[in-house]
Amino acid sequence: MKIIQSFAQFEEGSPYLKNKNSKKQDYVFLNYYSFLLSYITIKEQHGSVTMFCNQCAYDSFIKYIPYDEVIIKENDNNIIMWSKYKLDCMRTMDVDFIHVDSDVFIFNKLFQPFIDGDYDIIIQNILSRRLNFIKSFGFAQKKFLSDTRILTKQYDGRCFSCGTLGLKKRVHEYYFAGVDVLYNTMLKAGLENIHNPAMLLEEQLLYYIAIENDFTTHEILSENLISEPEDVINKGDEIGYLHVWYRLKYKQSIIHQIRRKLYSDYPDYLDFVIKYENDVISKMKIFEHLVLEKSK
């Protein structure tokens, strides 16, 4: 089982930052704290972690994190389709793998049921029809999905949420064949004309593929625990799974919490933090408001 992560640094900055008055590109450097803690917790629970990234991401901050392996893979995707880089990296795998987003922390051996069991897929959780805001595609494009053999069965409006996404090797060809068909179709239609194409290509498509082929899925967070979006954090924290998604990782309070945890719980990694802050953070005026407290 291969554990991988991926990150492409886009010229436009983060897709989660909407403030046009800020230099979005500069905020990439704040990813360091969540990425480091994510790596450490995965490493402690499940062993070696491989990071895929483009060269500019490596030069910005990835090189300050002691990943067991770093693979430089350049990115030619539009930021509208930011998830496509993740898929490009995953499809290079010729073994069973688990991809973990770099803002996910795990504090228990949560992947073991998938690693040891006969599940085809592991995902973070299933979004109910009520919480799935891109479900309309599955109903509106029923003929397209059926004609392309992506989904000939009845669609129930649900979707996967893939902060963690793992596939056994037997699933690869089905998923990535679907990726090619759907992606090329969206390109012809114009990505700007499609509602949330990044989520559609990664998470919604995988749900279609799982339903169509009767693939068995292991949810880290059971669907019956997630009645509201914030339950991913509240219920996840109870079992040792924390996903600081969207803009949370850029909040000053969250960065302070992560940094304090690094200092208190992972002293073996502090030399990496200190070097990064000395080499990078301390030299960037944009972060003058982010006064990092001195840890005792």
Kinemage of the C-alpha trace (Angstrom):
@kinemage 1
@onewidth
@group {chain A} dominant
@subgroup {mainchain}
@vectorlist {calphas} color= white
{ca met a 1} P 0.000 0.000 0.000
{ca lys a 2} L 1.427 3.354 -1.054
{ca ile a 3} L 0.538 6.508 0.887
{ca ile a 4} L 0.766 9.636 -1.259
{ca gln a 5} L 0.039 13.352 -1.122
{ca ser a 6} L 0.135 15.976 -3.848
{ca phe a 7} L 0.288 19.721 -4.269
{ca ala a 8} L 0.546 21.989 -7.300
{ca gln a 9} L 1.340 25.654 -6.768
{ca phe a 10} L -0.743 27.751 -9.159
{ca glu a 11} L 0.192 31.243 -10.295
{ca glu a 12} L -3.280 32.361 -9.217
{ca gly a 13} L -2.688 31.226 -5.633
{ca ser a 14} L -5.147 29.123 -3.649
{ca pro a 15} L -8.644 28.419 -5.036
{ca tyr a 16} L -9.910 28.888 -1.473
{ca leu a 17} L -8.777 32.510 -1.117
{ca lys a 18} L -11.186 34.975 -2.718
{ca asn a 19} L -9.766 38.283 -1.484
{ca lys a 20} L -8.711 40.123 -4.627
{ca asn a 21} L -6.788 42.688 -2.586
{ca ser a 22} L -4.351 40.141 -1.205
{ca lys a 23} L -1.351 38.638 -2.926
{ca lys a 24} L -2.772 35.154 -3.108
{ca gln a 25} L 0.518 33.660 -4.210
{ca asp a 26} L 2.181 34.670 -0.954
{ca tyr a 27} L -0.283 32.696 1.131
{ca val a 28} L 1.099 29.447 -0.258
{ca phe a 29} L 3.820 29.714 2.368
{ca leu a 30} L 1.283 29.315 5.179
{ca asn a 31} L 0.550 25.790 3.947
{ca tyr a 32} L 3.775 24.692 5.597
{ca tyr a 33} L 2.331 24.168 9.063
{ca ser a 34} L -0.631 21.999 8.066
{ca phe a 35} L 1.453 20.071 5.528
{ca leu a 36} L 4.115 19.248 8.104
{ca leu a 37} L 1.631 18.091 10.735
{ca ser a 38} L -0.248 16.062 8.127
{ca tyr a 39} L 2.951 14.320 7.079
{ca ile a 40} L 4.010 13.601 10.666
{ca thr a 41} L 0.682 12.108 11.742
{ca ile a 42} L 0.358 9.909 8.651
{ca lys a 43} L 3.972 8.776 9.021
{ca glu a 44} L 3.401 7.843 12.670
{ca gln a 45} L 0.284 5.808 11.944
{ca his a 46} L 0.973 4.223 8.554
{ca gly a 47} L 4.607 4.699 7.534
{ca ser a 48} L 6.282 6.293 4.531
{ca val a 49} L 4.659 9.167 2.659
{ca thr a 50} L 5.412 10.228 -0.924
{ca met a 51} L 4.745 13.818 -1.980
{ca phe a 52} L 4.067 14.782 -5.590
{ca cys a 53} L 4.543 18.492 -6.313
{ca asn a 54} L 5.625 20.879 -9.026
{ca gln a 55} L 9.034 22.532 -8.844
{ca cys a 56} L 7.827 25.913 -7.634
{ca ala a 57} L 5.937 24.286 -4.749
{ca tyr a 58} L 9.055 22.354 -3.812
{ca asp a 59} L 11.157 25.501 -3.845
{ca ser a 60} L 8.549 27.484 -1.863
{ca phe a 61} L 8.090 25.201 1.131
{ca ile a 62} L 7.940 21.477 0.329
{ca lys a 63} L 11.729 21.146 0.621
{ca tyr a 64} L 11.451 22.098 4.306
{ca ile a 65} L 9.345 19.006 5.095
{ca pro a 66} L 11.151 15.627 5.459
{ca tyr a 67} L 8.933 13.571 3.161
{ca asp a 68} L 10.196 10.036 2.623
{ca glu a 69} L 10.058 10.618 -1.123
{ca val a 70} L 9.370 13.672 -3.255
{ca ile a 71} L 8.443 13.306 -6.919
{ca ile a 72} L 8.529 16.447 -9.036
{ca lys a 73} L 5.587 16.451 -11.425
{ca glu a 74} L 4.778 19.634 -13.292
{ca asn a 75} L 1.237 20.914 -13.538
{ca asp a 76} L -0.473 21.920 -16.795
{ca asn a 77} L -4.006 22.213 -15.415
{ca asn a 78} L -6.196 25.290 -15.163
{ca ile a 79} L -6.872 26.367 -11.562
{ca ile a 80} L -10.583 25.879 -12.259
{ca met a 81} L -9.685 22.199 -12.462
{ca trp a 82} L -7.299 22.182 -9.505
{ca ser a 83} L -8.282 18.601 -8.577
{ca lys a 84} L -6.982 17.316 -11.926
{ca tyr a 85} L -3.377 17.529 -10.678
{ca lys a 86} L -4.304 15.221 -7.821
{ca leu a 87} L -5.838 12.779 -10.294
{ca asp a 88} L -2.802 13.009 -12.596
{ca cys a 89} L -0.589 11.997 -9.679
{ca met a 90} L -2.867 9.180 -8.546
{ca arg a 91} L -3.020 7.605 -11.976
{ca thr a 92} L 0.770 7.091 -11.974
{ca met a 93} L 0.280 4.475 -9.248
{ca asp a 94} L 0.498 0.829 -10.331
{ca val a 95} L -0.274 -0.473 -6.833
{ca asp a 96} L -2.964 -0.046 -4.190
{ca phe a 97} L -2.705 3.487 -2.812
{ca ile a 98} L -4.226 6.033 -0.453
{ca his a 99} L -4.067 9.725 -1.281
{ca val a 100} L -4.403 12.018 1.737
{ca asp a 101} L -4.943 15.752 1.320
{ca ser a 102} L -2.232 17.733 3.060
{ca asp a 103} L -4.679 19.463 5.399
{ca val a 104} L -5.761 16.135 6.904
{ca phe a 105} L -4.332 14.937 10.228
{ca ile a 106} L -4.820 11.383 11.513
{ca phe a 107} L -4.136 10.302 15.081
{ca asn a 108} L -5.221 6.653 14.858
{ca lys a 109} L -4.674 3.808 12.389
{ca leu a 110} L -7.784 4.788 10.476
{ca phe a 111} L -6.643 3.369 7.143
{ca gln a 112} L -6.093 -0.158 8.470
{ca pro a 113} L -9.561 -1.538 7.609
{ca phe a 114} L -8.907 -0.609 3.958
{ca ile a 115} L -5.299 -1.821 3.963
{ca asp a 116} L -6.103 -5.182 5.546
{ca gly a 117} L -9.627 -5.651 4.244
{ca asp a 118} L -11.253 -6.420 0.918
{ca tyr a 119} L -12.655 -2.940 0.307
{ca asp a 120} L -12.210 -1.466 -3.174
{ca ile a 121} L -12.260 2.206 -2.143
{ca ile a 122} L -11.617 4.298 0.956
{ca ile a 123} L -13.015 7.820 1.245
{ca gln a 124} L -13.438 10.406 3.980
{ca asn a 125} L -17.238 10.283 4.008
{ca ile a 126} L -20.333 10.144 1.838
{ca leu a 127} L -22.262 13.357 1.307
{ca ser a 128} L -26.008 12.877 1.638
{ca arg a 129} L -28.285 14.140 -1.097
{ca arg a 130} L -29.120 17.165 1.074
{ca leu a 131} L -25.449 18.131 1.528
{ca asn a 132} L -24.376 17.399 -2.050
{ca phe a 133} L -24.537 20.750 -3.869
{ca ile a 134} L -23.501 19.322 -7.263
{ca lys a 135} L -26.094 16.544 -7.406
{ca ser a 136} L -27.982 18.241 -10.249
{ca phe a 137} L -25.413 17.052 -12.795
{ca gly a 138} L -26.278 13.411 -12.131
{ca phe a 139} L -29.950 14.039 -12.818
{ca ala a 140} L -29.590 16.508 -15.704
{ca gln a 141} L -26.959 14.438 -17.525
{ca lys a 142} L -28.542 11.024 -17.066
{ca lys a 143} L -28.380 10.229 -20.796
{ca phe a 144} L -24.735 11.269 -21.107
{ca leu a 145} L -23.752 9.157 -18.094
{ca ser a 146} L -25.651 6.175 -19.467
{ca asp a 147} L -24.348 6.525 -23.037
{ca thr a 148} L -20.741 6.674 -21.822
{ca arg a 149} L -21.322 3.734 -19.440
{ca ile a 150} L -20.161 5.844 -16.507
{ca leu a 151} L -23.486 5.299 -14.746
{ca thr a 152} L -26.337 3.260 -16.155
{ca lys a 153} L -27.904 2.597 -12.769
{ca gln a 154} L -30.222 4.892 -10.845
{ca tyr a 155} L -28.535 7.869 -9.200
{ca asp a 156} L -29.530 8.724 -5.628
{ca gly a 157} L -28.041 12.227 -5.383
{ca arg a 158} L -25.147 11.385 -3.087
{ca cys a 159} L -21.429 12.067 -3.527
{ca phe a 160} L -18.080 11.078 -2.032
{ca ser a 161} L -16.024 13.535 -0.009
{ca cys a 162} L -12.375 12.738 -0.601
{ca gly a 163} L -10.065 14.399 1.897
{ca thr a 164} L -8.796 10.831 1.909
{ca leu a 165} L -9.174 8.783 -1.272
{ca gly a 166} L -7.739 5.302 -1.757
{ca leu a 167} L -8.145 2.764 -4.527
{ca lys a 168} L -7.218 -0.871 -4.843
{ca lys a 169} L -5.449 -1.586 -8.105
{ca arg a 170} L -8.472 -3.353 -9.583
{ca val a 171} L -10.417 -0.076 -9.495
{ca his a 172} L -7.859 2.089 -11.319
{ca glu a 173} L -8.863 1.378 -14.908
{ca tyr a 174} L -12.545 2.028 -14.260
{ca tyr a 175} L -11.996 5.324 -12.487
{ca phe a 176} L -9.360 6.834 -14.754
{ca ala a 177} L -11.202 5.794 -17.905
{ca gly a 178} L -14.162 7.723 -16.512
{ca val a 179} L -11.906 10.671 -15.689
{ca asp a 180} L -10.763 10.860 -19.314
{ca val a 181} L -14.280 10.716 -20.725
{ca leu a 182} L -15.763 13.281 -18.348
{ca tyr a 183} L -12.792 15.648 -18.477
{ca asn a 184} L -12.690 15.738 -22.284
{ca thr a 185} L -16.432 16.321 -22.397
{ca met a 186} L -16.160 19.209 -19.923
{ca leu a 187} L -13.316 20.743 -21.917
{ca lys a 188} L -15.477 20.761 -25.042
{ca ala a 189} L -18.349 22.361 -23.136
{ca gly a 190} L -16.055 24.937 -21.520
{ca leu a 191} L -14.948 24.505 -17.914
{ca glu a 192} L -16.267 27.940 -16.999
{ca asn a 193} L -19.772 26.784 -17.951
{ca ile a 194} L -19.809 23.860 -15.510
{ca his a 195} L -20.731 24.110 -11.850
{ca asn a 196} L -17.763 23.081 -9.689
{ca pro a 197} L -15.961 20.956 -12.310
{ca ala a 198} L -13.095 20.083 -9.928
{ca met a 199} L -15.393 18.373 -7.426
{ca leu a 200} L -17.419 16.809 -10.208
{ca leu a 201} L -14.372 15.191 -11.836
{ca glu a 202} L -12.856 13.831 -8.639
{ca glu a 203} L -15.484 13.105 -6.004
{ca gln a 204} L -18.806 12.893 -7.830
{ca leu a 205} L -17.369 10.797 -10.647
{ca leu a 206} L -15.846 8.300 -8.215
{ca tyr a 207} L -19.250 7.895 -6.602
{ca tyr a 208} L -20.792 7.134 -10.014
{ca ile a 209} L -18.054 4.585 -10.742
{ca ala a 210} L -18.509 2.898 -7.375
{ca ile a 211} L -22.282 2.577 -7.845
{ca glu a 212} L -22.020 1.381 -11.443
{ca asn a 213} L -19.467 -1.346 -10.666
{ca asp a 214} L -20.665 -2.370 -7.191
{ca phe a 215} L -17.353 -1.421 -5.628
{ca thr a 216} L -17.222 -1.708 -1.850
{ca thr a 217} L -16.361 1.481 0.012
{ca his a 218} L -14.910 2.097 3.461
{ca glu a 219} L -15.940 5.439 4.964
{ca ile a 220} L -13.609 6.869 7.601
{ca leu a 221} L -16.490 9.006 8.855
{ca ser a 222} L -19.763 7.129 8.669
{ca glu a 223} L -22.445 8.944 6.690
{ca asn a 224} L -24.908 8.733 9.570
{ca leu a 225} L -22.548 10.877 11.666
{ca ile a 226} L -22.435 13.739 9.145
{ca ser a 227} L -25.654 15.724 9.171
{ca glu a 228} L -23.991 19.132 8.748
{ca pro a 229} L -20.683 20.189 7.101
{ca glu a 230} L -19.104 21.095 10.452
{ca asp a 231} L -19.632 17.501 11.628
{ca val a 232} L -16.618 16.531 9.530
{ca ile a 233} L -14.505 18.402 12.079
{ca asn a 234} L -16.552 17.722 15.207
{ca lys a 235} L -17.137 14.013 14.633
{ca gly a 236} L -13.784 13.514 12.950
{ca asp a 237} L -11.970 14.885 15.965
{ca glu a 238} L -13.658 12.258 18.141
{ca ile a 239} L -12.005 9.409 16.229
{ca gly a 240} L -8.670 11.079 15.517
{ca tyr a 241} L -9.368 12.411 12.032
{ca leu a 242} L -9.150 16.149 11.448
{ca his a 243} L -9.574 17.883 8.108
{ca val a 244} L -8.837 21.627 8.261
{ca trp a 245} L -10.362 22.189 4.855
{ca tyr a 246} L -11.006 25.224 2.677
{ca arg a 247} L -9.769 28.463 4.288
{ca leu a 248} L -9.293 27.095 7.790
{ca lys a 249} L -5.624 26.304 7.223
{ca tyr a 250} L -4.919 29.996 6.550
{ca lys a 251} L -6.558 31.334 9.728
{ca gln a 252} L -4.107 32.797 12.211
{ca ser a 253} L -5.736 30.972 15.143
{ca ile a 254} L -5.510 27.621 13.362
{ca ile a 255} L -1.881 28.178 12.406
{ca his a 256} L -1.064 28.974 16.028
{ca gln a 257} L -2.807 25.796 17.194
{ca ile a 258} L -0.926 23.658 14.686
{ca arg a 259} L 2.374 25.301 15.553
{ca arg a 260} L 1.818 24.782 19.286
{ca lys a 261} L 1.054 21.121 18.670
{ca leu a 262} L 4.258 20.734 16.663
{ca tyr a 263} L 6.243 22.253 19.530
{ca ser a 264} L 4.529 20.279 22.296
{ca asp a 265} L 4.056 16.869 20.678
{ca tyr a 266} L 6.693 16.547 17.958
{ca pro a 267} L 9.993 18.034 19.216
{ca asp a 268} L 11.998 15.840 16.825
{ca tyr a 269} L 10.697 17.982 13.955
{ca leu a 270} L 11.299 21.420 15.430
{ca asp a 271} L 14.567 21.969 13.571
{ca phe a 272} L 12.542 21.887 10.340
{ca val a 273} L 10.078 24.476 11.671
{ca ile a 274} L 12.808 26.778 12.939
{ca lys a 275} L 14.730 26.635 9.687
{ca tyr a 276} L 11.596 27.366 7.652
{ca glu a 277} L 10.634 30.335 9.784
{ca asn a 278} L 14.161 31.722 9.700
{ca asp a 279} L 14.610 31.210 5.955
{ca val a 280} L 11.133 32.113 4.728
{ca ile a 281} L 8.466 33.459 7.089
{ca ser a 282} L 10.677 35.981 8.884
{ca lys a 283} L 11.597 37.610 5.567
{ca met a 284} L 8.049 38.160 4.293
{ca lys a 285} L 6.457 41.476 5.189
{ca ile a 286} L 3.000 40.212 4.277
{ca phe a 287} L 3.097 38.067 7.428
{ca glu a 288} L 4.014 40.855 9.833
{ca his a 289} L 0.471 40.610 11.239
{ca leu a 290} L 1.059 36.931 11.914
{ca val a 291} L 3.233 37.260 14.973
{ca leu a 292} L 4.181 33.690 15.755
{ca glu a 293} L 4.267 33.264 19.498
{ca lys a 294} L 7.471 31.923 20.988
{ca ser a 295} L 6.874 28.433 22.242
{ca lys a 296} L 8.249 27.541 25.636
